[in-house]
């Protein structure tokens, strides 16, 4: 029973990380779209700020959470399930 509860806790933690990575990526894309619209609308300062913040959010979602946190945990859980 202890092994199953530990596996469930790791699976829940992975789910939270995936949701966080997805949310950060969605926010990043929304900021990018807003920034491009603002720049094309003539508000260059706000547009460039939104584009920069969108890039930061995309980095957090894709690289910091997705590639560096989620992917290794998925591989570790998959190797535990195979054995």
C-alpha positions as CSV (number, residue, x, y, z in Angstrom):
1,X,0.0,0.0,0.0
2,X,2.9,2.3,0.7
3,X,4.2,1.9,-2.8
4,X,0.8,2.7,-4.3
5,X,0.4,5.9,-2.2
6,X,3.9,7.1,-3.1
7,X,3.2,6.4,-6.8
8,X,-0.1,8.3,-6.5
9,X,1.6,11.3,-4.9
10,X,4.2,11.4,-7.6
11,X,1.5,11.2,-10.3
12,X,-0.5,14.0,-8.6
13,X,2.7,16.1,-8.5
14,X,3.3,15.4,-12.2
15,X,-0.3,16.4,-13.0
16,X,0.2,19.8,-11.1
17,X,3.4,20.4,-13.0
18,X,1.8,19.7,-16.3
19,X,-1.1,22.0,-15.6
20,X,1.3,24.7,-14.5
21,X,3.4,24.4,-17.6
22,X,0.3,24.5,-19.7
23,X,-1.1,27.5,-17.9
24,X,2.3,29.4,-18.3
25,X,2.4,28.6,-22.0
26,X,-1.2,29.7,-22.5
27,X,-0.5,33.0,-20.7
28,X,2.7,33.4,-22.7
29,X,0.8,33.0,-26.0
30,X,-1.9,35.4,-24.9
31,X,0.7,38.0,-24.0
32,X,2.5,37.5,-27.3
33,X,-0.8,38.0,-29.2
34,X,-1.6,41.1,-27.1
35,X,1.9,42.5,-27.6
36,X,1.8,42.1,-31.4
37,X,-1.7,43.7,-31.5
38,X,-0.5,46.6,-29.4
39,X,2.6,47.2,-31.5
40,X,0.6,47.1,-34.8
41,X,-1.9,49.4,-33.1
42,X,0.7,52.0,-32.4
43,X,1.4,51.4,-28.7
44,X,5.0,50.3,-29.1
45,X,6.1,50.5,-25.4
46,X,3.2,48.4,-24.1
47,X,3.5,46.0,-27.0
48,X,7.2,45.4,-26.5
49,X,6.7,44.9,-22.8
50,X,3.9,42.4,-23.5
51,X,6.1,40.5,-26.0
52,X,9.0,40.4,-23.5
53,X,6.7,39.1,-20.7
54,X,5.2,36.6,-23.1
55,X,8.6,35.2,-24.0
56,X,9.4,34.9,-20.2
57,X,6.1,33.0,-19.6
58,X,6.7,30.8,-22.6
59,X,10.2,30.0,-21.3
60,X,8.8,29.1,-17.9
61,X,6.1,26.9,-19.3
62,X,8.1,25.1,-22.0
63,X,11.6,25.0,-20.7
64,X,11.7,25.5,-17.0
65,X,8.6,23.4,-16.2
66,X,8.1,21.3,-19.2
67,X,11.5,20.2,-20.3
68,X,13.4,20.4,-17.1
69,X,10.7,19.2,-14.6
70,X,8.0,17.3,-16.4
71,X,10.0,15.3,-18.9
72,X,12.4,13.7,-16.4
73,X,9.6,12.8,-14.0
74,X,7.6,11.2,-16.8
75,X,10.6,9.1,-17.8
76,X,11.2,8.1,-14.1
77,X,7.6,7.1,-13.6
78,X,7.6,5.2,-16.9
79,X,10.7,3.3,-15.9
80,X,9.1,2.5,-12.5
81,X,5.9,1.2,-14.2
82,X,7.9,-1.0,-16.6
83,X,9.7,-2.8,-13.8
